[in-house]
Amino acid sequence: MAGGPPASLVDTHCHLDLYPDPASVVAESERNAVYTIAVTNAPSVFDRNCAIVGASSRYVRVALGLHPELAAERSHELQLFRERLSLTRYVGEVGLDYVTSDESQRATQRRILEAIVAECDSAGGKVLTVHSRRAAEDVVDVFGSRFRGTYILHWYAGGVKALRRALAHGAYVSVNTPMMGSKRTRALVAEVPRERVLTETDGPFVQVADRTSSAPARPVNVERVIAELARMWAVHIEDARATVYANFASMLRANANADSRAP
């Protein structure tokens, strides 16, 4: 069992601006020492999210994103993405989503992701949280093996081959409660070395339930993911929590920049 106070919690993928009261989520993360990456779905909402979080937040950081499902209608915001990129080390939600069978939409998504990855590679030191639904092979291809930053596969449900390629290139995988509740995705999590595992909620899209009701997951609810990882790894909860926090801190050190408040 790990000694000393418990390590901080980590939520690497949370849609802060989609909660009814995002300020309360920020305050709760601050009180409970939950390092939270607040992803955005378009560059045009980045500034508003920064205002919600505030300049003095210790634990919450805003990511600059352009969600693949919005790639076609928001492609004109790519220039705004470029203009805002220097303001944060965090990028997300970005990626590919091949639920659509429209090849022109897939091509637009790839063009946008390639441009984003190129910008981040040029800047160096960025941390990207990446959507890869039904598109894992293409996502890994876009990042390649020499990307000058780190990408996190968010809610990964692709194939083992693509997963192993991503891990060989230094990627991390962020795990949420639905992943641990599915036999298939739990098996994928078991493929990931412990030192590459991070936690997420994907709140408010994911619901957490107790005996009588359910509610949108909030960053503090990553404790539930930690409990499942501890069972998988056959370790104490405090040890699983410490492992995930150490992974997060190590990832940030590898991508160190001017943000001195990061762990």
C-alpha positions as CSV (number, residue, x, y, z in Angstrom):
1,M,0.0,0.0,0.0
2,A,1.3,3.5,-0.9
3,G,2.2,5.6,2.1
4,G,1.5,9.3,2.7
5,P,-1.4,11.4,1.4
6,P,-3.3,10.1,-1.6
7,A,-2.1,11.2,-5.0
8,S,-4.1,13.7,-7.0
9,L,-6.7,12.4,-9.4
10,V,-6.6,12.9,-13.2
11,D,-9.3,13.5,-15.7
12,T,-7.8,13.9,-19.1
13,H,-11.0,14.3,-21.0
14,C,-14.0,16.3,-19.7
15,H,-16.4,18.6,-21.6
16,L,-16.5,21.3,-19.0
17,D,-18.6,23.7,-21.0
18,L,-21.4,21.2,-21.6
19,Y,-22.4,21.0,-17.9
20,P,-25.3,23.1,-16.7
21,D,-23.0,24.8,-14.2
22,P,-19.4,24.5,-15.4
23,A,-18.1,26.8,-12.7
24,S,-19.2,24.4,-10.0
25,V,-17.3,21.6,-11.8
26,V,-14.2,23.7,-11.8
27,A,-14.6,24.5,-8.1
28,E,-15.2,20.8,-7.3
29,S,-12.0,19.8,-9.2
30,E,-10.0,22.5,-7.3
31,R,-11.3,21.4,-3.9
32,N,-10.6,17.7,-4.6
33,A,-7.2,18.2,-6.4
34,V,-8.4,16.6,-9.7
35,Y,-6.2,17.6,-12.6
36,T,-8.7,18.1,-15.3
37,I,-8.2,18.7,-19.1
38,A,-11.3,20.6,-20.2
39,V,-11.6,19.7,-23.9
40,T,-13.5,21.9,-26.4
41,N,-15.2,20.9,-29.6
42,A,-14.4,24.1,-31.6
43,P,-11.8,26.8,-31.4
44,S,-14.5,29.4,-31.2
45,V,-15.4,28.3,-27.6
46,F,-11.8,28.2,-26.3
47,D,-11.8,31.7,-25.0
48,R,-15.1,31.3,-23.2
49,N,-13.8,28.1,-21.5
50,C,-10.7,29.9,-20.4
51,A,-12.9,32.6,-18.9
52,I,-14.9,29.9,-17.0
53,V,-11.8,28.3,-15.6
54,G,-10.0,31.6,-14.8
55,A,-6.3,32.4,-14.7
56,S,-5.8,31.2,-11.1
57,S,-6.9,27.6,-11.5
58,R,-4.4,25.2,-10.2
59,Y,-6.0,22.0,-11.4
60,V,-8.1,22.7,-14.5
61,R,-6.6,23.4,-18.0
62,V,-8.5,24.2,-21.2
63,A,-7.7,22.3,-24.4
64,L,-8.0,23.8,-27.8
65,G,-10.1,21.4,-29.9
66,L,-11.9,20.8,-33.2
67,H,-14.0,17.7,-33.0
68,P,-14.0,15.4,-36.0
69,E,-17.8,15.4,-36.2
70,L,-17.7,19.2,-36.6
71,A,-14.8,19.2,-39.0
72,A,-16.9,19.9,-42.1
73,E,-19.0,22.7,-40.7
74,R,-16.2,24.3,-38.6
75,S,-13.3,23.9,-41.0
76,H,-13.1,27.7,-41.3
77,E,-12.0,27.8,-37.7
78,L,-8.7,26.1,-38.4
79,Q,-7.1,29.6,-38.7
80,L,-8.5,30.4,-35.3
81,F,-7.0,27.2,-34.0
82,R,-3.6,28.3,-35.3
83,E,-4.0,31.7,-33.6
84,R,-4.9,30.2,-30.2
85,L,-2.4,27.3,-30.1
86,S,0.3,29.2,-28.4
87,L,-2.0,29.8,-25.4
88,T,-2.2,26.2,-24.2
89,R,-0.2,23.0,-24.2
90,Y,-3.4,21.0,-24.4
91,V,-5.2,20.1,-27.6
92,G,-8.5,18.3,-27.8
93,E,-10.9,17.0,-28.7
94,V,-9.5,16.3,-32.1
95,G,-9.3,13.1,-34.2
96,L,-11.3,11.1,-36.7
97,D,-14.7,9.6,-36.6
98,Y,-15.6,7.1,-39.3
99,V,-19.2,6.4,-38.2
100,T,-20.0,8.4,-41.3
101,S,-19.6,6.4,-44.5
102,D,-19.3,9.6,-46.6
103,E,-15.8,9.5,-48.0
104,S,-15.8,13.3,-48.6
105,Q,-16.5,13.9,-44.9
106,R,-13.8,11.4,-43.9
107,A,-11.4,13.2,-46.2
108,T,-12.3,16.5,-44.6
109,Q,-11.7,15.0,-41.2
110,R,-8.3,13.7,-42.2
111,R,-7.3,17.0,-43.8
112,I,-8.2,18.9,-40.6
113,L,-6.5,16.4,-38.3
114,E,-3.3,16.4,-40.5
115,A,-3.2,20.2,-40.3
116,I,-3.7,20.1,-36.5
117,V,-1.0,17.5,-36.0
118,A,1.4,19.4,-38.2
119,E,0.8,22.6,-36.2
120,C,1.3,20.8,-32.9
121,D,4.4,19.0,-34.2
122,S,5.9,22.3,-35.3
123,A,5.2,23.9,-31.9
124,G,6.4,20.8,-30.0
125,G,5.5,19.8,-26.5
126,K,1.7,19.6,-27.0
127,V,-0.6,17.0,-25.3
128,L,-3.5,15.9,-27.5
129,T,-6.5,13.9,-26.5
130,V,-7.7,12.1,-29.5
131,H,-11.0,10.6,-30.8
132,S,-10.5,7.5,-33.0
133,R,-13.9,5.9,-33.4
134,R,-13.7,3.3,-36.2
135,A,-10.7,5.1,-37.5
136,A,-7.8,3.9,-35.2
137,E,-5.5,2.9,-38.1
138,D,-5.8,6.2,-39.8
139,V,-5.3,8.2,-36.6
140,V,-2.1,6.3,-35.8
141,D,-0.9,6.9,-39.4
142,V,-1.5,10.6,-39.1
143,F,0.6,10.9,-36.0
144,G,3.4,8.6,-37.2
145,S,6.4,7.7,-35.2
146,R,8.2,11.0,-34.7
147,F,5.5,13.4,-33.4
148,R,7.0,16.1,-31.2
149,G,4.5,15.8,-28.4
150,T,2.2,13.2,-26.9
151,Y,-1.2,12.0,-27.9
152,I,-3.7,10.2,-25.7
153,L,-6.2,7.8,-27.2
154,H,-9.4,8.8,-25.6
155,W,-12.0,6.0,-25.0
156,Y,-10.1,3.7,-27.3
157,A,-12.2,0.9,-28.9
158,G,-10.2,0.1,-32.0
159,G,-8.0,-2.9,-32.9
160,V,-5.1,-4.3,-31.0
161,K,-2.7,-3.9,-33.9
162,A,-3.3,-0.1,-34.1
163,L,-3.2,0.2,-30.3
164,R,0.2,-1.5,-30.2
165,R,1.5,0.7,-33.0
166,A,0.4,3.8,-31.1
167,L,2.0,2.6,-27.8
168,A,5.2,1.9,-29.7
169,H,5.2,5.5,-30.8
170,G,4.7,6.8,-27.2
171,A,0.9,7.2,-27.0
172,Y,-1.1,6.9,-23.8
173,V,-4.6,5.6,-23.3
174,S,-7.2,7.3,-21.2
175,V,-9.7,4.9,-19.5
176,N,-13.3,5.6,-18.4
177,T,-16.0,3.6,-16.6
178,P,-17.8,2.4,-19.7
179,M,-14.5,1.0,-21.0
180,M,-14.0,-1.0,-17.8
181,G,-17.6,-2.2,-17.9
182,S,-17.2,-3.8,-21.4
183,K,-15.5,-7.1,-21.8
184,R,-14.0,-6.1,-25.2
185,T,-12.6,-2.7,-24.2
186,R,-11.5,-4.0,-20.8
187,A,-9.4,-6.5,-22.7
188,L,-7.9,-3.6,-24.7
189,V,-7.0,-1.8,-21.4
190,A,-5.3,-4.9,-20.3
191,E,-3.0,-4.6,-23.4
192,V,-1.8,-1.2,-22.2
193,P,1.3,-1.1,-20.0
194,R,0.5,0.4,-16.7
195,E,2.9,3.3,-17.2
196,R,0.8,4.4,-20.2
197,V,-2.6,4.4,-18.6
198,L,-4.5,7.6,-17.7
199,T,-8.0,8.2,-16.5
200,E,-10.9,10.2,-17.9
201,T,-14.7,10.7,-17.4
202,D,-15.8,12.1,-20.8
203,G,-18.4,13.9,-18.7
204,P,-21.1,14.9,-19.1
205,F,-21.7,12.3,-21.8
206,V,-20.9,9.4,-19.5
207,Q,-23.4,8.7,-16.6
208,V,-22.4,7.4,-13.2
209,A,-25.0,5.5,-11.2
210,D,-25.7,4.7,-7.6
211,R,-28.4,2.5,-6.2
212,T,-31.3,4.9,-6.9
213,S,-30.2,7.3,-9.7
214,S,-27.6,8.4,-12.2
215,A,-26.0,11.6,-13.1
216,P,-23.4,13.0,-15.5
217,A,-19.9,12.0,-14.6
218,R,-17.8,14.8,-13.1
219,P,-14.0,14.8,-12.7
220,V,-14.1,13.5,-9.1
221,N,-15.8,10.4,-10.4
222,V,-12.5,9.1,-11.9
223,E,-12.2,7.4,-8.5
224,R,-14.5,4.8,-9.9
225,V,-12.1,4.1,-12.8
226,I,-9.2,3.9,-10.4
227,A,-11.1,1.3,-8.4
228,E,-11.6,-0.8,-11.5
229,L,-8.0,-0.5,-12.5
230,A,-6.9,-1.5,-9.0
231,R,-9.0,-4.7,-9.4
232,M,-7.5,-5.4,-12.9
233,W,-4.0,-4.9,-11.7
234,A,-4.6,-6.6,-8.3
235,V,-3.2,-3.7,-6.4
236,H,-4.5,-1.4,-3.6
237,I,-6.6,1.5,-4.8
238,E,-4.0,4.0,-3.5
239,D,-1.4,2.3,-5.6
240,A,-3.5,2.5,-8.7
241,R,-4.2,6.1,-8.0
242,A,-0.5,6.9,-7.5
243,T,0.4,5.0,-10.8
244,V,-2.0,7.1,-12.9
245,Y,-0.9,10.4,-11.3
246,A,2.8,9.4,-11.9
247,N,2.0,8.7,-15.5
248,F,0.3,12.1,-15.9
249,A,3.2,13.9,-14.3
250,S,5.7,12.0,-16.3
251,M,3.9,12.8,-19.5
252,L,3.8,16.5,-18.7
253,R,7.5,16.5,-17.8
254,A,8.3,15.0,-21.2
255,N,6.3,17.9,-22.8
256,A,7.5,20.7,-20.4
257,N,6.9,24.2,-21.5
258,A,6.3,27.6,-19.8
259,D,3.2,26.5,-17.8
260,S,5.0,26.3,-14.4
261,R,1.7,25.5,-12.5
262,A,1.4,22.0,-14.1
263,P,2.5,19.1,-12.0
